[in-house]
Amino acid sequence: MKLLFTILISICVLFVAPTFANKLSQQEKDDLLFITEEEKVAHDVYLYFQRKYSERVFPNIRRSEQQHMNAMANLLARYGLQNPSKPVAGEFEDARLQQLYDDMIAKGSASRIASIEVGANIEERDMVDLVAAIERTDERASKKVYGNLLEGSKSHLRAFAGRLQSLGVEYQPTLLTWQEFEAIVGN
């Protein structure tokens, strides 16, 4: 039975996934690949800071980012696209995301508070990019996954902002308007 299931999955990947991939515009494909690696940036940055600082917020959100990465990997498989994520933490195919990772590590390494601010900034970036990707696709599966990731990023932003607040620091959004930020964190 297990062999039959494996064969059926293989057939689906060979014949169904390319059909889905052919439906996507180049922009939709680019968005899928970018968002996949962007989720890995968040995961890898939080892993780095989890090891550097003893902040509970990092391992908790890092585990959630792993779920986001898994969701994107499943979406890529659905469309027959190769996952661009490298297996090594801190290494990225997309040069822009490699630079983002390097910059975030440098900024967050200045202090524990700076690392938490970096986490909040990463979640802002994710939200901006997810909203743009949602607007550029008509694919229901993509919209659903992106929407779930967006809600996760809002939750993560609330966690980072809340942690900063508990340390006596008010987070200042850099990509969201103050009104958007307030609507998410609910202060």
Phi and psi restraints in degrees (value plus and minus 20) as a CYANA .aco file:
   2 LYS   PHI     -82.9   -42.9
   2 LYS   PSI     -58.9   -18.9
   3 LEU   PHI     -83.8   -43.8
   3 LEU   PSI     -63.3   -23.3
   4 LEU   PHI     -81.5   -41.5
   4 LEU   PSI     -62.6   -22.6
   5 PHE   PHI     -82.2   -42.2
   5 PHE   PSI     -63.5   -23.5
   6 THR   PHI     -81.9   -41.9
   6 THR   PSI     -61.1   -21.1
   7 ILE   PHI     -84.8   -44.8
   7 ILE   PSI     -64.0   -24.0
   8 LEU   PHI     -82.7   -42.7
   8 LEU   PSI     -61.5   -21.5
   9 ILE   PHI     -82.4   -42.4
   9 ILE   PSI     -63.0   -23.0
  10 SER   PHI     -81.4   -41.4
  10 SER   PSI     -61.4   -21.4
  11 ILE   PHI     -83.6   -43.6
  11 ILE   PSI     -63.6   -23.6
  12 CYS   PHI     -80.7   -40.7
  12 CYS   PSI     -64.0   -24.0
  13 VAL   PHI     -84.1   -44.1
  13 VAL   PSI     -60.2   -20.2
  14 LEU   PHI     -89.8   -49.8
  14 LEU   PSI     -58.9   -18.9
  15 PHE   PHI    -128.0   -88.0
  15 PHE   PSI     -54.3   -14.3
  16 VAL   PHI    -106.3   -66.3
  16 VAL   PSI     -66.3   -26.3
  17 ALA   PHI     -77.2   -37.2
  17 ALA   PSI     -65.4   -25.4
  18 PRO   PHI     -81.8   -41.8
  18 PRO   PSI     -51.7   -11.7
  19 THR   PHI     -83.8   -43.8
  19 THR   PSI     -64.8   -24.8
  20 PHE   PHI     -84.0   -44.0
  20 PHE   PSI     -61.9   -21.9
  21 ALA   PHI     -82.3   -42.3
  21 ALA   PSI     -56.0   -16.0
  22 ASN   PHI     -86.4   -46.4
  22 ASN   PSI     -41.4    -1.4
  23 LYS   PHI     -97.6   -57.6
  23 LYS   PSI     -37.7     2.3
  24 LEU   PHI    -105.1   -65.1
  24 LEU   PSI     122.1   162.1
  25 SER   PHI     -95.7   -55.7
  25 SER   PSI     146.9   186.9
  26 GLN   PHI     -82.3   -42.3
  26 GLN   PSI     -57.1   -17.1
  27 GLN   PHI     -82.0   -42.0
  27 GLN   PSI     -62.1   -22.1
  28 GLU   PHI     -83.7   -43.7
  28 GLU   PSI     -61.1   -21.1
  29 LYS   PHI     -84.0   -44.0
  29 LYS   PSI     -65.4   -25.4
  30 ASP   PHI     -80.2   -40.2
  30 ASP   PSI     -62.2   -22.2
  31 ASP   PHI     -82.3   -42.3
  31 ASP   PSI     -64.3   -24.3
  32 LEU   PHI     -79.1   -39.1
  32 LEU   PSI     -65.4   -25.4
  33 LEU   PHI     -87.6   -47.6
  33 LEU   PSI     -61.9   -21.9
  34 PHE   PHI     -86.0   -46.0
  34 PHE   PSI     -68.5   -28.5
  35 ILE   PHI     -81.6   -41.6
  35 ILE   PSI     -56.9   -16.9
  36 THR   PHI     -79.2   -39.2
  36 THR   PSI     -69.0   -29.0
  37 GLU   PHI     -93.3   -53.3
  37 GLU   PSI     -50.4   -10.4
  38 GLU   PHI     -84.0   -44.0
  38 GLU   PSI     -57.1   -17.1
  39 GLU   PHI     -84.1   -44.1
  39 GLU   PSI     -55.3   -15.3
  40 LYS   PHI     -88.8   -48.8
  40 LYS   PSI     -55.4   -15.4
  41 VAL   PHI     -76.9   -36.9
  41 VAL   PSI     -70.8   -30.8
  42 ALA   PHI     -77.6   -37.6
  42 ALA   PSI     -69.2   -29.2
  43 HIS   PHI     -76.5   -36.5
  43 HIS   PSI     -69.1   -29.1
  44 ASP   PHI     -90.2   -50.2
  44 ASP   PSI     -56.5   -16.5
  45 VAL   PHI     -83.6   -43.6
  45 VAL   PSI     -64.9   -24.9
  46 TYR   PHI     -87.0   -47.0
  46 TYR   PSI     -54.7   -14.7
  47 LEU   PHI     -82.5   -42.5
  47 LEU   PSI     -64.9   -24.9
  48 TYR   PHI     -79.2   -39.2
  48 TYR   PSI     -68.8   -28.8
  49 PHE   PHI     -93.2   -53.2
  49 PHE   PSI     -46.1    -6.1
  50 GLN   PHI     -81.2   -41.2
  50 GLN   PSI     -60.4   -20.4
  51 ARG   PHI     -95.6   -55.6
  51 ARG   PSI     -50.2   -10.2
  52 LYS   PHI    -103.6   -63.6
  52 LYS   PSI     -57.5   -17.5
  53 TYR   PHI    -144.3  -104.3
  53 TYR   PSI     133.2   173.2
  54 SER   PHI    -116.7   -76.7
  54 SER   PSI      58.3    98.3
  55 GLU   PHI    -142.6  -102.6
  55 GLU   PSI      99.7   139.7
  56 ARG   PHI     -82.2   -42.2
  56 ARG   PSI     -45.8    -5.8
  57 VAL   PHI     -81.2   -41.2
  57 VAL   PSI     -53.4   -13.4
  58 PHE   PHI     -90.1   -50.1
  58 PHE   PSI     -71.2   -31.2
  59 PRO   PHI     -84.9   -44.9
  59 PRO   PSI     -55.2   -15.2
  60 ASN   PHI     -83.5   -43.5
  60 ASN   PSI     -67.8   -27.8
  61 ILE   PHI     -95.2   -55.2
  61 ILE   PSI     -52.2   -12.2
  62 ARG   PHI     -79.9   -39.9
  62 ARG   PSI     -60.9   -20.9
  63 ARG   PHI     -82.4   -42.4
  63 ARG   PSI     -59.7   -19.7
  64 SER   PHI     -84.9   -44.9
  64 SER   PSI     -59.8   -19.8
  65 GLU   PHI     -84.1   -44.1
  65 GLU   PSI     -52.2   -12.2
  66 GLN   PHI     -83.0   -43.0
  66 GLN   PSI     -60.6   -20.6
  67 GLN   PHI     -83.4   -43.4
  67 GLN   PSI     -58.1   -18.1
  68 HIS   PHI     -83.7   -43.7
  68 HIS   PSI     -62.6   -22.6
  69 MET   PHI     -82.0   -42.0
  69 MET   PSI     -61.1   -21.1
  70 ASN   PHI     -84.1   -44.1
  70 ASN   PSI     -61.0   -21.0
  71 ALA   PHI     -82.9   -42.9
  71 ALA   PSI     -61.3   -21.3
  72 MET   PHI     -89.0   -49.0
  72 MET   PSI     -57.9   -17.9
  73 ALA   PHI     -81.1   -41.1
  73 ALA   PSI     -61.0   -21.0
  74 ASN   PHI     -84.8   -44.8
  74 ASN   PSI     -58.6   -18.6
  75 LEU   PHI     -86.9   -46.9
  75 LEU   PSI     -61.5   -21.5
  76 LEU   PHI     -80.7   -40.7
  76 LEU   PSI     -62.7   -22.7
  77 ALA   PHI     -82.2   -42.2
  77 ALA   PSI     -60.3   -20.3
  78 ARG   PHI     -76.6   -36.6
  78 ARG   PSI     -59.9   -19.9
  79 TYR   PHI    -113.0   -73.0
  79 TYR   PSI     -18.4    21.6
  80 GLY   PHI      51.0    91.0
  80 GLY   PSI       9.1    49.1
  81 LEU   PHI    -122.1   -82.1
  81 LEU   PSI     123.6   163.6
  82 GLN   PHI     -95.2   -55.2
  82 GLN   PSI     111.4   151.4
  83 ASN   PHI     -90.5   -50.5
  83 ASN   PSI     102.4   142.4
  84 PRO   PHI    -100.1   -60.1
  84 PRO   PSI     -29.5    10.5
  85 SER   PHI     -86.0   -46.0
  85 SER   PSI     109.5   149.5
  86 LYS   PHI    -103.5   -63.5
  86 LYS   PSI     128.1   168.1
  87 PRO   PHI     -92.7   -52.7
  87 PRO   PSI     -36.5     3.5
  88 VAL   PHI    -109.2   -69.2
  88 VAL   PSI     110.3   150.3
  89 ALA   PHI     -80.9   -40.9
  89 ALA   PSI     115.0   155.0
  90 GLY   PHI      65.0   105.0
  90 GLY   PSI     -14.4    25.6
  91 GLU   PHI    -137.3   -97.3
  91 GLU   PSI     113.0   153.0
  92 PHE   PHI    -156.8  -116.8
  92 PHE   PSI     125.3   165.3
  93 GLU   PHI     -89.7   -49.7
  93 GLU   PSI     -66.5   -26.5
  94 ASP   PHI     -97.3   -57.3
  94 ASP   PSI     101.2   141.2
  95 ALA   PHI     -81.6   -41.6
  95 ALA   PSI     -54.1   -14.1
  96 ARG   PHI     -84.9   -44.9
  96 ARG   PSI     -58.8   -18.8
  97 LEU   PHI     -95.6   -55.6
  97 LEU   PSI     -52.0   -12.0
  98 GLN   PHI     -82.0   -42.0
  98 GLN   PSI     -64.1   -24.1
  99 GLN   PHI     -85.0   -45.0
  99 GLN   PSI     -60.8   -20.8
 100 LEU   PHI     -79.8   -39.8
 100 LEU   PSI     -67.2   -27.2
 101 TYR   PHI     -77.7   -37.7
 101 TYR   PSI     -70.2   -30.2
 102 ASP   PHI     -79.9   -39.9
 102 ASP   PSI     -62.8   -22.8
 103 ASP   PHI     -84.7   -44.7
 103 ASP   PSI     -63.0   -23.0
 104 MET   PHI     -86.2   -46.2
 104 MET   PSI     -58.9   -18.9
 105 ILE   PHI     -84.4   -44.4
 105 ILE   PSI     -63.7   -23.7
 106 ALA   PHI     -82.9   -42.9
 106 ALA   PSI     -66.7   -26.7
 107 LYS   PHI     -84.2   -44.2
 107 LYS   PSI     -66.3   -26.3
 108 GLY   PHI     -92.5   -52.5
 108 GLY   PSI     -39.1     0.9
 109 SER   PHI     -96.0   -56.0
 109 SER   PSI     -29.2    10.8
 110 ALA   PHI     -87.0   -47.0
 110 ALA   PSI     -55.8   -15.8
 111 SER   PHI    -189.2  -149.2
 111 SER   PSI     147.2   187.2
 112 ARG   PHI     -81.6   -41.6
 112 ARG   PSI     -64.1   -24.1
 113 ILE   PHI     -83.0   -43.0
 113 ILE   PSI     -62.1   -22.1
 114 ALA   PHI     -80.9   -40.9
 114 ALA   PSI     -56.6   -16.6
 115 SER   PHI     -86.5   -46.5
 115 SER   PSI     -57.1   -17.1
 116 ILE   PHI     -90.9   -50.9
 116 ILE   PSI     -58.2   -18.2
 117 GLU   PHI     -82.6   -42.6
 117 GLU   PSI     -59.1   -19.1
 118 VAL   PHI     -80.1   -40.1
 118 VAL   PSI     -63.7   -23.7
 119 GLY   PHI     -78.4   -38.4
 119 GLY   PSI     -64.3   -24.3
 120 ALA   PHI     -83.2   -43.2
 120 ALA   PSI     -60.8   -20.8
 121 ASN   PHI     -85.0   -45.0
 121 ASN   PSI     -59.5   -19.5
 122 ILE   PHI     -80.7   -40.7
 122 ILE   PSI     -62.3   -22.3
 123 GLU   PHI     -86.7   -46.7
 123 GLU   PSI     -56.5   -16.5
 124 GLU   PHI     -80.2   -40.2
 124 GLU   PSI     -66.8   -26.8
 125 ARG   PHI     -79.4   -39.4
 125 ARG   PSI     -65.6   -25.6
 126 ASP   PHI     -77.4   -37.4
 126 ASP   PSI     -64.4   -24.4
 127 MET   PHI     -82.9   -42.9
 127 MET   PSI     -65.1   -25.1
 128 VAL   PHI     -80.2   -40.2
 128 VAL   PSI     -65.9   -25.9
 129 ASP   PHI     -89.3   -49.3
 129 ASP   PSI     -56.5   -16.5
 130 LEU   PHI     -87.5   -47.5
 130 LEU   PSI     -62.6   -22.6
 131 VAL   PHI     -80.4   -40.4
 131 VAL   PSI     -63.7   -23.7
 132 ALA   PHI     -82.6   -42.6
 132 ALA   PSI     -63.0   -23.0
 133 ALA   PHI     -85.5   -45.5
 133 ALA   PSI     -59.1   -19.1
 134 ILE   PHI     -81.1   -41.1
 134 ILE   PSI     -62.1   -22.1
 135 GLU   PHI     -88.2   -48.2
 135 GLU   PSI     -43.2    -3.2
 136 ARG   PHI    -117.0   -77.0
 136 ARG   PSI     -13.9    26.1
 137 THR   PHI    -149.5  -109.5
 137 THR   PSI     131.1   171.1
 138 ASP   PHI    -129.4   -89.4
 138 ASP   PSI     -22.2    17.8
 139 GLU   PHI     -92.2   -52.2
 139 GLU   PSI     100.0   140.0
 140 ARG   PHI     -81.4   -41.4
 140 ARG   PSI     -61.9   -21.9
 141 ALA   PHI     -83.3   -43.3
 141 ALA   PSI     -62.4   -22.4
 142 SER   PHI     -84.4   -44.4
 142 SER   PSI     -66.8   -26.8
 143 LYS   PHI     -78.4   -38.4
 143 LYS   PSI     -60.5   -20.5
 144 LYS   PHI     -85.2   -45.2
 144 LYS   PSI     -68.3   -28.3
 145 VAL   PHI     -84.7   -44.7
 145 VAL   PSI     -66.7   -26.7
 146 TYR   PHI     -79.1   -39.1
 146 TYR   PSI     -61.8   -21.8
 147 GLY   PHI     -81.8   -41.8
 147 GLY   PSI     -61.2   -21.2
 148 ASN   PHI     -84.6   -44.6
 148 ASN   PSI     -61.0   -21.0
 149 LEU   PHI     -85.4   -45.4
 149 LEU   PSI     -57.5   -17.5
 150 LEU   PHI     -81.4   -41.4
 150 LEU   PSI     -64.8   -24.8
 151 GLU   PHI     -83.9   -43.9
 151 GLU   PSI     -58.0   -18.0
 152 GLY   PHI     -82.9   -42.9
 152 GLY   PSI     -62.6   -22.6
 153 SER   PHI     -84.8   -44.8
 153 SER   PSI     -56.3   -16.3
 154 LYS   PHI     -82.4   -42.4
 154 LYS   PSI     -63.9   -23.9
 155 SER   PHI     -82.3   -42.3
 155 SER   PSI     -61.3   -21.3
 156 HIS   PHI     -85.9   -45.9
 156 HIS   PSI     -61.2   -21.2
 157 LEU   PHI     -81.3   -41.3
 157 LEU   PSI     -62.6   -22.6
 158 ARG   PHI     -80.0   -40.0
 158 ARG   PSI     -61.6   -21.6
 159 ALA   PHI     -85.0   -45.0
 159 ALA   PSI     -65.4   -25.4
 160 PHE   PHI     -85.9   -45.9
 160 PHE   PSI     -65.6   -25.6
 161 ALA   PHI     -82.9   -42.9
 161 ALA   PSI     -59.8   -19.8
 162 GLY   PHI     -84.8   -44.8
 162 GLY   PSI     -60.3   -20.3
 163 ARG   PHI     -85.4   -45.4
 163 ARG   PSI     -62.5   -22.5
 164 LEU   PHI     -81.2   -41.2
 164 LEU   PSI     -63.0   -23.0
 165 GLN   PHI     -80.2   -40.2
 165 GLN   PSI     -59.8   -19.8
 166 SER   PHI     -87.1   -47.1
 166 SER   PSI     -39.9     0.1
 167 LEU   PHI    -115.2   -75.2
 167 LEU   PSI     -14.9    25.1
 168 GLY   PHI      64.1   104.1
 168 GLY   PSI      -1.2    38.8
 169 VAL   PHI    -138.4   -98.4
 169 VAL   PSI     111.2   151.2
 170 GLU   PHI    -116.3   -76.3
 170 GLU   PSI      99.3   139.3
 171 TYR   PHI     -90.2   -50.2
 171 TYR   PSI     114.8   154.8
 172 GLN   PHI    -127.7   -87.7
 172 GLN   PSI      91.8   131.8
 173 PRO   PHI     -81.8   -41.8
 173 PRO   PSI     127.3   167.3
 174 THR   PHI    -133.1   -93.1
 174 THR   PSI     -43.6    -3.6
 175 LEU   PHI    -135.6   -95.6
 175 LEU   PSI     -49.2    -9.2
 176 LEU   PHI    -110.7   -70.7
 176 LEU   PSI     131.7   171.7
 177 THR   PHI     -91.0   -51.0
 177 THR   PSI     142.8   182.8
 178 TRP   PHI     -80.6   -40.6
 178 TRP   PSI     -57.9   -17.9
 179 GLN   PHI     -85.3   -45.3
 179 GLN   PSI     -62.5   -22.5
 180 GLU   PHI     -83.0   -43.0
 180 GLU   PSI     -64.3   -24.3
 181 PHE   PHI     -80.8   -40.8
 181 PHE   PSI     -68.5   -28.5
 182 GLU   PHI     -81.3   -41.3
 182 GLU   PSI     -58.1   -18.1
 183 ALA   PHI     -84.4   -44.4
 183 ALA   PSI     -50.6   -10.6
 184 ILE   PHI    -101.9   -61.9
 184 ILE   PSI     -68.6   -28.6
 185 VAL   PHI    -103.7   -63.7
 185 VAL   PSI     -40.0     0.0
 186 GLY   PHI      48.3    88.3
 186 GLY   PSI      14.2    54.2
